[in-house]
Amino acid sequence: MGLMVTESEKSKHDMLRAMRKHIRENGITDFTDFQDWCDENNDCWSQALDSGLSSVIEKYIDGRFY
C-alpha cells in the first residue's frame, strides 16, 4: 500500500531539493546570504522561505558546516 502525496507536497519537496542543491553547489554557509540571494534572484524560493520553509533550510545550512 503506497503513501499518498499531494501535488503541493511534491512541489514543496522538489523546491526544497532544488534549494539544497543550490546551497551545496554554491558553497552557501549562511542562511541570511541565501535569503538575500533568493530575494534578489528567485522570487518563488523567497516566498517559500517567507511562508515557513526558512527553518528547514536554515537547519540544513547549519548542519552542513557545524
A tleap script that builds the chain and sets N, CA, C and O, in Angstrom:
source leaprc.protein.ff14SB
mol = sequence {
  NMET GLY LEU MET VAL THR GLU SER GLU LYS
  SER LYS HIE ASP MET LEU ARG ALA MET ARG
  LYS HIE ILE ARG GLU ASN GLY ILE THR ASP
  PHE THR ASP PHE GLN ASP TRP CYS ASP GLU
  ASN ASN ASP CYS TRP SER GLN ALA LEU ASP
  SER GLY LEU SER SER VAL ILE GLU LYS TYR
  ILE ASP GLY ARG PHE CTYR
}
set mol.1.N position { 0.838 -1.168 0.000 }
set mol.1.CA position { 0.000 0.000 0.000 }
set mol.1.C position { 0.890 1.241 0.000 }
set mol.1.O position { 1.721 1.402 0.894 }
set mol.2.N position { 0.725 2.130 -1.005 }
set mol.2.CA position { 1.572 3.299 -1.152 }
set mol.2.C position { 1.098 4.482 -0.330 }
set mol.2.O position { -0.083 4.599 -0.003 }
set mol.3.N position { 2.019 5.339 -0.008 }
set mol.3.CA position { 1.717 6.564 0.718 }
set mol.3.C position { 1.266 7.611 -0.289 }
set mol.3.O position { 1.959 7.865 -1.274 }
set mol.4.N position { 0.122 8.213 -0.053 }
set mol.4.CA position { -0.400 9.233 -0.961 }
set mol.4.C position { 0.278 10.573 -0.669 }
set mol.4.O position { 0.337 11.013 0.480 }
set mol.5.N position { 0.784 11.208 -1.713 }
set mol.5.CA position { 1.419 12.514 -1.588 }
set mol.5.C position { 0.661 13.476 -2.484 }
set mol.5.O position { 0.461 13.205 -3.668 }
set mol.6.N position { 0.238 14.603 -1.918 }
set mol.6.CA position { -0.487 15.585 -2.720 }
set mol.6.C position { 0.476 16.291 -3.665 }
set mol.6.O position { 1.689 16.291 -3.458 }
set mol.7.N position { -0.085 16.887 -4.699 }
set mol.7.CA position { 0.731 17.607 -5.681 }
set mol.7.C position { 1.482 18.761 -5.017 }
set mol.7.O position { 2.640 19.012 -5.350 }
set mol.8.N position { 0.840 19.467 -4.085 }
set mol.8.CA position { 1.518 20.584 -3.421 }
set mol.8.C position { 2.668 20.095 -2.537 }
set mol.8.O position { 3.695 20.767 -2.439 }
set mol.9.N position { 2.509 18.937 -1.894 }
set mol.9.CA position { 3.605 18.374 -1.097 }
set mol.9.C position { 4.768 17.989 -1.992 }
set mol.9.O position { 5.926 18.198 -1.629 }
set mol.10.N position { 4.473 17.429 -3.161 }
set mol.10.CA position { 5.525 17.054 -4.103 }
set mol.10.C position { 6.261 18.294 -4.598 }
set mol.10.O position { 7.490 18.295 -4.673 }
set mol.11.N position { 5.519 19.350 -4.936 }
set mol.11.CA position { 6.185 20.548 -5.440 }
set mol.11.C position { 7.015 21.215 -4.344 }
set mol.11.O position { 8.079 21.764 -4.631 }
set mol.12.N position { 6.545 21.178 -3.085 }
set mol.12.CA position { 7.326 21.728 -1.978 }
set mol.12.C position { 8.601 20.910 -1.796 }
set mol.12.O position { 9.678 21.468 -1.587 }
set mol.13.N position { 8.476 19.599 -1.876 }
set mol.13.CA position { 9.643 18.721 -1.761 }
set mol.13.C position { 10.639 19.008 -2.885 }
set mol.13.O position { 11.840 19.124 -2.637 }
set mol.14.N position { 10.148 19.123 -4.106 }
set mol.14.CA position { 11.027 19.418 -5.239 }
set mol.14.C position { 11.729 20.763 -5.056 }
set mol.14.O position { 12.907 20.901 -5.384 }
set mol.15.N position { 11.001 21.756 -4.532 }
set mol.15.CA position { 11.592 23.070 -4.303 }
set mol.15.C position { 12.687 22.994 -3.241 }
set mol.15.O position { 13.753 23.587 -3.409 }
set mol.16.N position { 12.434 22.275 -2.157 }
set mol.16.CA position { 13.450 22.124 -1.115 }
set mol.16.C position { 14.685 21.407 -1.646 }
set mol.16.O position { 15.811 21.772 -1.307 }
set mol.17.N position { 14.482 20.398 -2.467 }
set mol.17.CA position { 15.624 19.689 -3.065 }
set mol.17.C position { 16.434 20.630 -3.942 }
set mol.17.O position { 17.664 20.599 -3.910 }
set mol.18.N position { 15.760 21.467 -4.723 }
set mol.18.CA position { 16.455 22.427 -5.584 }
set mol.18.C position { 17.221 23.452 -4.747 }
set mol.18.O position { 18.341 23.825 -5.094 }
set mol.19.N position { 16.623 23.904 -3.654 }
set mol.19.CA position { 17.314 24.843 -2.764 }
set mol.19.C position { 18.574 24.210 -2.187 }
set mol.19.O position { 19.640 24.826 -2.195 }
set mol.20.N position { 18.455 22.981 -1.687 }
set mol.20.CA position { 19.617 22.304 -1.101 }
set mol.20.C position { 20.719 22.111 -2.143 }
set mol.20.O position { 21.900 22.276 -1.837 }
set mol.21.N position { 20.339 21.766 -3.356 }
set mol.21.CA position { 21.328 21.608 -4.428 }
set mol.21.C position { 22.037 22.932 -4.690 }
set mol.21.O position { 23.260 22.963 -4.825 }
set mol.22.N position { 21.286 24.017 -4.762 }
set mol.22.CA position { 21.875 25.338 -4.990 }
set mol.22.C position { 22.840 25.698 -3.851 }
set mol.22.O position { 23.931 26.214 -4.093 }
set mol.23.N position { 22.432 25.425 -2.628 }
set mol.23.CA position { 23.274 25.715 -1.461 }
set mol.23.C position { 24.581 24.932 -1.544 }
set mol.23.O position { 25.653 25.495 -1.321 }
set mol.24.N position { 24.503 23.641 -1.862 }
set mol.24.CA position { 25.716 22.808 -1.991 }
set mol.24.C position { 26.611 23.304 -3.115 }
set mol.24.O position { 27.811 23.501 -2.923 }
set mol.25.N position { 26.024 23.504 -4.284 }
set mol.25.CA position { 26.814 23.857 -5.469 }
set mol.25.C position { 27.445 25.242 -5.375 }
set mol.25.O position { 28.440 25.513 -6.047 }
set mol.26.N position { 26.884 26.113 -4.555 }
set mol.26.CA position { 27.393 27.477 -4.449 }
set mol.26.C position { 28.102 27.752 -3.129 }
set mol.26.O position { 28.466 28.893 -2.840 }
set mol.27.N position { 28.298 26.711 -2.332 }
set mol.27.CA position { 29.054 26.854 -1.091 }
set mol.27.C position { 28.456 27.854 -0.111 }
set mol.27.O position { 29.189 28.536 0.605 }
set mol.28.N position { 27.150 27.945 -0.074 }
set mol.28.CA position { 26.493 28.887 0.832 }
set mol.28.C position { 26.628 28.373 2.262 }
set mol.28.O position { 26.293 27.226 2.557 }
set mol.29.N position { 27.124 29.239 3.143 }
set mol.29.CA position { 27.375 28.843 4.529 }
set mol.29.C position { 26.551 29.635 5.538 }
set mol.29.O position { 26.644 29.394 6.742 }
set mol.30.N position { 25.753 30.569 5.058 }
set mol.30.CA position { 24.992 31.423 5.962 }
set mol.30.C position { 23.566 31.590 5.434 }
set mol.30.O position { 23.364 31.912 4.263 }
set mol.31.N position { 22.588 31.370 6.302 }
set mol.31.CA position { 21.194 31.457 5.875 }
set mol.31.C position { 20.837 32.845 5.360 }
set mol.31.O position { 20.134 32.968 4.357 }
set mol.32.N position { 21.313 33.894 6.033 }
set mol.32.CA position { 20.939 35.237 5.581 }
set mol.32.C position { 21.480 35.527 4.188 }
set mol.32.O position { 20.828 36.230 3.416 }
set mol.33.N position { 22.644 35.007 3.850 }
set mol.33.CA position { 23.160 35.165 2.485 }
set mol.33.C position { 22.235 34.478 1.484 }
set mol.33.O position { 21.960 35.016 0.412 }
set mol.34.N position { 21.759 33.286 1.841 }
set mol.34.CA position { 20.843 32.566 0.956 }
set mol.34.C position { 19.522 33.317 0.821 }
set mol.34.O position { 18.998 33.450 -0.285 }
set mol.35.N position { 18.979 33.809 1.936 }
set mol.35.CA position { 17.725 34.569 1.896 }
set mol.35.C position { 17.884 35.804 1.019 }
set mol.35.O position { 17.014 36.099 0.199 }
set mol.36.N position { 18.984 36.525 1.184 }
set mol.36.CA position { 19.229 37.713 0.363 }
set mol.36.C position { 19.327 37.346 -1.111 }
set mol.36.O position { 18.784 38.047 -1.964 }
set mol.37.N position { 20.024 36.240 -1.417 }
set mol.37.CA position { 20.144 35.803 -2.804 }
set mol.37.C position { 18.761 35.493 -3.378 }
set mol.37.O position { 18.446 35.890 -4.500 }
set mol.38.N position { 17.941 34.786 -2.607 }
set mol.38.CA position { 16.587 34.451 -3.066 }
set mol.38.C position { 15.766 35.711 -3.303 }
set mol.38.O position { 15.052 35.811 -4.301 }
set mol.39.N position { 15.867 36.678 -2.385 }
set mol.39.CA position { 15.117 37.929 -2.541 }
set mol.39.C position { 15.460 38.624 -3.852 }
set mol.39.O position { 14.593 39.231 -4.482 }
set mol.40.N position { 16.708 38.537 -4.261 }
set mol.40.CA position { 17.161 39.216 -5.476 }
set mol.40.C position { 17.030 38.375 -6.744 }
set mol.40.O position { 16.915 38.929 -7.837 }
set mol.41.N position { 17.045 37.045 -6.616 }
set mol.41.CA position { 17.181 36.198 -7.802 }
set mol.41.C position { 16.105 35.144 -8.008 }
set mol.41.O position { 15.945 34.651 -9.124 }
set mol.42.N position { 15.365 34.784 -6.970 }
set mol.42.CA position { 14.384 33.710 -7.125 }
set mol.42.C position { 13.173 33.998 -6.236 }
set mol.42.O position { 13.118 33.588 -5.077 }
set mol.43.N position { 12.209 34.713 -6.811 }
set mol.43.CA position { 11.036 35.139 -6.047 }
set mol.43.C position { 10.251 33.956 -5.491 }
set mol.43.O position { 9.719 34.033 -4.384 }
set mol.44.N position { 10.175 32.883 -6.234 }
set mol.44.CA position { 9.444 31.693 -5.784 }
set mol.44.C position { 10.068 31.139 -4.504 }
set mol.44.O position { 9.356 30.848 -3.543 }
set mol.45.N position { 11.379 30.993 -4.487 }
set mol.45.CA position { 12.066 30.497 -3.295 }
set mol.45.C position { 11.931 31.492 -2.153 }
set mol.45.O position { 11.715 31.095 -1.008 }
set mol.46.N position { 12.056 32.783 -2.454 }
set mol.46.CA position { 11.928 33.809 -1.428 }
set mol.46.C position { 10.567 33.734 -0.751 }
set mol.46.O position { 10.475 33.806 0.474 }
set mol.47.N position { 9.521 33.592 -1.539 }
set mol.47.CA position { 8.173 33.476 -0.980 }
set mol.47.C position { 8.036 32.205 -0.139 }
set mol.47.O position { 7.401 32.222 0.915 }
set mol.48.N position { 8.623 31.121 -0.597 }
set mol.48.CA position { 8.558 29.863 0.154 }
set mol.48.C position { 9.251 30.007 1.509 }
set mol.48.O position { 8.745 29.522 2.521 }
set mol.49.N position { 10.402 30.668 1.528 }
set mol.49.CA position { 11.107 30.879 2.792 }
set mol.49.C position { 10.279 31.754 3.727 }
set mol.49.O position { 10.234 31.514 4.934 }
set mol.50.N position { 9.630 32.762 3.171 }
set mol.50.CA position { 8.784 33.645 3.981 }
set mol.50.C position { 7.523 32.942 4.471 }
set mol.50.O position { 6.891 33.389 5.429 }
set mol.51.N position { 7.160 31.853 3.824 }
set mol.51.CA position { 5.925 31.134 4.170 }
set mol.51.C position { 6.156 29.942 5.100 }
set mol.51.O position { 5.261 29.116 5.279 }
set mol.52.N position { 7.333 29.849 5.683 }
set mol.52.CA position { 7.538 28.820 6.690 }
set mol.52.C position { 8.604 27.783 6.401 }
set mol.52.O position { 8.854 26.922 7.244 }
set mol.53.N position { 9.235 27.831 5.251 }
set mol.53.CA position { 10.273 26.842 4.954 }
set mol.53.C position { 11.658 27.280 5.432 }
set mol.53.O position { 12.622 26.522 5.330 }
set mol.54.N position { 11.752 28.491 5.948 }
set mol.54.CA position { 13.067 29.011 6.327 }
set mol.54.C position { 13.751 28.160 7.394 }
set mol.54.O position { 14.966 27.968 7.332 }
set mol.55.N position { 13.007 27.650 8.366 }
set mol.55.CA position { 13.649 26.868 9.432 }
set mol.55.C position { 14.251 25.574 8.894 }
set mol.55.O position { 15.296 25.130 9.369 }
set mol.56.N position { 13.600 24.971 7.909 }
set mol.56.CA position { 14.123 23.739 7.302 }
set mol.56.C position { 15.453 24.017 6.616 }
set mol.56.O position { 16.418 23.275 6.798 }
set mol.57.N position { 15.503 25.078 5.834 }
set mol.57.CA position { 16.719 25.414 5.094 }
set mol.57.C position { 17.807 25.923 6.037 }
set mol.57.O position { 18.983 25.609 5.853 }
set mol.58.N position { 17.426 26.700 7.035 }
set mol.58.CA position { 18.411 27.192 7.997 }
set mol.58.C position { 19.080 26.027 8.727 }
set mol.58.O position { 20.296 26.037 8.918 }
set mol.59.N position { 18.307 25.034 9.132 }
set mol.59.CA position { 18.873 23.845 9.784 }
set mol.59.C position { 19.780 23.083 8.824 }
set mol.59.O position { 20.819 22.567 9.234 }
set mol.60.N position { 19.399 23.009 7.557 }
set mol.60.CA position { 20.225 22.325 6.562 }
set mol.60.C position { 21.579 23.021 6.438 }
set mol.60.O position { 22.621 22.365 6.465 }
set mol.61.N position { 21.566 24.337 6.302 }
set mol.61.CA position { 22.821 25.085 6.170 }
set mol.61.C position { 23.665 24.915 7.432 }
set mol.61.O position { 24.859 24.628 7.345 }
set mol.62.N position { 23.054 25.090 8.596 }
set mol.62.CA position { 23.795 24.946 9.856 }
set mol.62.C position { 24.373 23.542 10.010 }
set mol.62.O position { 25.501 23.385 10.478 }
set mol.63.N position { 23.622 22.537 9.627 }
set mol.63.CA position { 24.070 21.158 9.763 }
set mol.63.C position { 25.228 20.796 8.851 }
set mol.63.O position { 25.999 19.886 9.156 }
set mol.64.N position { 25.354 21.490 7.748 }
set mol.64.CA position { 26.441 21.201 6.806 }
set mol.64.C position { 27.776 21.750 7.281 }
set mol.64.O position { 28.821 21.227 6.892 }
set mol.65.N position { 27.776 22.775 8.099 }
set mol.65.CA position { 29.024 23.472 8.394 }
set mol.65.C position { 29.373 23.554 9.868 }
set mol.65.O position { 30.370 24.183 10.221 }
set mol.66.N position { 28.584 22.937 10.741 }
set mol.66.CA position { 28.903 22.992 12.168 }
set mol.66.C position { 29.044 21.618 12.732 }
set mol.66.O position { 29.312 21.464 13.923 }
savepdb mol mol.pdb
quit
